[in-house]
Each structure stands twice: as structure tokens, then as C-alpha cells.
Amino acid sequence: MLTEQQQTQWDTFGFVTFKDLFTQDEVCTIRQEFEAGLAEEQTYYPDGELPWHFTGLAPETPFLRSLPEDPRFLEAAQQMWG
């Protein structure tokens, strides 16, 4: 749930910062999955170019794929957008 201050931040500026949202283990998992997902997407760029985007929705990224339904995000999103 957003605090009143976070809701005001959202209403005013259109973004909210969540400090300490992830544990250290989760941050490590996010980094590992990001690297794995990025490497997977780079396979579509034969010249060694970097991808223009990263979806994070590959089988190699189960934690990242789960985040849209994570209550830490879902409850805040429901509060922001109804």
C-alpha cells in the first residue's frame, strides 16, 4: 500500500520510489536473471549489438516474470490506477 506521501508523489510527479523493496538475495536474483535474459535477447543480434529493449519475460527469468503479480507491486498499482 502506498503511504499518503507516496500517493502525493505519484499524483504530482507520476513516479514513486520504493526504498528497500527487495532483499539482498532478491537483488542478486534480479541481476542474474537480467544478465541471463539480456544474453538470450542478444542472440537475435548477430552483429553483437545490444538489444534495444529487455522484456524480462523469458523462461530464464522466473523471478522477474513473477513481479507484476507480486503484492508489493500489485497493491501499489491497484491503488495508483484503480
N, C-alpha and C positions, 0 to 999 in steps of 0.2 A: 504494500500500500504506500502511496505517496504521502509524504507529510504535507502540511499546509504550505510550507516554504517551497517544497519541490513542485507542488501544483502551481504555485505562483510563478516559479521559474519557468515551468512548461508553458503556462499561459502567456507569459511575457516574451520569452525568447525562443520557444519551440524546441528546447532540449533540456534534459535533466542529467546530472552526473550522479552516478551511484558509487560511492566510495566503499571499498572493502566488500564488494558484491560477491566476489569469488574467493574461495580458499586458495592457498598456495598450490595445493595439489590440482585444483581445477585450472589454475593459470598454467601450470605445466602441461596439463592435458590439452588445453586450448592451443598452446604454442605447438605442441607435437601434431595435433590434428590440422592446424593451419598449414604447417610445413608439408604434411602428407597430402592435403587437399590441393595446395598450390602446385606441388610436384605433379600430381595427377592432371591438373588442368594445363600444365606446361607441356604435356605430351602432345597437345593439339597445336603447338607452335614449333614446327620443325627447325626453324632458324635460331632457336634458343631465345626467342623474345619472351618477355614476361607477359602473362595474361593481363588483359585489361580489366578483368573482374575476378572475383572469387566468390563462388556461391556458398561454399562450406557445406553443401548438401550431398556429399558423396558417401559411399559405404565406409571410406576411410575416416570419416569424421562423425562418429555416432554422438559424441557429446555436443558438438556444435549443432548437429541436426535436432537435438532434443531441446535446445534453448528456447525456441518460440513457444513451447508448451510448458516451460519451467515456470512455476508460480511466481518466481522473482520477477519475471518479465510479463507474464500473462496478466497478473493482477494490476501491475502498473499500466499496461496497455489498455486494459479494460477501463481503468479509471481515467486515462487520458482521452480515449476515443469512444468510450461508452459501449 
